[in-house]
Each structure stands twice: as C-alpha cells, then as structure tokens.
C-alpha cells in the first residue's frame, strides 16, 4: 500500500507527530555513545542523556530497567516517555539523539508532569525548545 501524504492523513493544520522507526535509536552502539559522551540531566521521573555527532537526527532511545517495576510497569513507563517525546519532538531545535532512562517514580506520574520534566531536562542540556504550543 502506498503511503499517503501527511496533509491527507493529518490535515494541513499541524506538524507530523508520528514516531517512526527512523526516529528511534535502534543500535546499541548509539546508546553506548550517549552514555560515553556523559551529557546527562537527572530528574525525578527520568535521566536524560544526549548524544551529539555527525549522524544524529533527533532520535529517541528508551530504557526501563527492572528497577522501574514489573513488565507491565516498565511498558507503562516507556509508553509515557514515548508519548511525551512524540507530542513535543517538533518543538526541539537541535539535532541530537536522546536516551531517556526511566526511574521508578514515573509509574505513578501524570502525563503532564512527565512532559514538563522532559522539556525542562532537555533545556538544561542545551537543546533549544520552541515555546509555541503548535509550531
């Protein structure tokens, strides 16, 4: 099946907010580089690490270890992080790859709290954020 243009699928009103495979980190070497570069910011619900380089493309990688909880809670944590990223990705200005490590407190956090903290930590790491709600 041929892919439909974004205008036909989502209307001409807003940006494309889908999260495709090309917008995710999938190779372990990229995760390792993010940890090795040591650009990180710690929050209550997550630890955000950035990876800078020539091949970065504003992609996301998620980590939820067993410390977060059982399988259901880890999946819930990843879904919350993915949704916060997906709805705000278009506002981010710099081409960096981001690795987000979930912390235990995210399981009971509200979506708005997760979203606010993600944007605050990214800003702290020097990723420019467009303050307009719908760019």
N, C-alpha and C positions, 0 to 999 in steps of 0.2 A: 504494500500500500504506500502510495506516495505521501510524503509529509505535507501537511497543509501549512501555508504561511501563518506567521504569528498573528497577523491582523485578522485573518479569517477565524482563527481559533479563539483568540482572546479579545478581539476588538482593537480598535486603534487608540483606545483611551490610555493604556498604561504599558509599562515595560514588561518584558518577558520574565516571569518569576518562576519558571520551571527549574528543576535541578537535575540536569542531565549527567550522564556518566562522565563526560568530558570536563565537567565542573567539579569532580570529586578526585581526591588523591586516591590512587589505587595501587601504587607501587611502594613497597616497603622502604626502598632507598630514599624516597621523598619524605617519608615520615622520619627516618633516621637523620636526614639532613636538617629537618626542622628542629629536632632535639639537639643536634650538634651545634647549630648556629646560636642557640641559647638566647633567643629573643622571646621572653615569656612574660606574661602578666597573670597574677593569681587573683581569683575572685572567690566568692562564697560557693557558687554553683559549678565553676569550671576553671580550668587553667588553659589559657590561650597561648599558643606558640606560633610564631610566623617563620616562614622560610622565604628568603629573598634570593634572587638569582635570575639568570637569563631566561630560563624556561618556566618561570612562574606565570600563572594565568588566573589568579583569583579563584583558586580551588579550595575545597574543604576536605579535611580528613577528621574522622570522629573516632574517639577511643572511649570505651566504657568498660573498665575492668571489673572483676568480681567484687572489688571493694564497694562498688556502687550498689550492688544487691544481686538478687537472683536474675534469671534470664529475662523475666517479664519487666523488672525494674530497669535493667540495662537497656532493653529495647525502648522503653518509655523515655529514658534519658536521651538516647540517640535521636528519637523522633522529635523531642522538644528542641534539641540543639539544631537539628536539620531544618525544622520549621522556622526557628528564629533566624537562621542563616539565609534560608531561601527567601523570606519576606523582606530582608534588608540587604541582600547582596548587591542589588542595583545601586544602592546608595554609596557603596565603597569605592574609593577613588584610586587606590594604589594597586598595582599588580603584585600581589604576594599570595603565597599559599598559606593557608591557616590550618593548624592542627588543634583541635579542641579536645581536651581530656575532661570527661565528666567527673564531678565529685558527688559524694553521697547525698548532699542536701538538694540536688536538682530533682530528685524523685518527687518531693512534695512541693516544689516551687511552681508558681503560676507562670504562664507563658509570658506575661508582661514583664515579670521580674527577670526571667532568663534573657529576654530580648534586650532589656535595659542594660543588664550586666555585660552581655556580649558586645554591645556597641561601646560601652564605657571602656572595656578592656582593649578592644581594637584601637580606640582613640588613644589610649595610653601607650600603645605600641607604635604609634605614629601612622596609623592607617587613616587617611582623610575620609571623613564621613559627611555626606551631603545632608544637611539638616532638613531639607524639604521632605515631606512625607511621601509625595508621589512625584518622582522626577521624570 
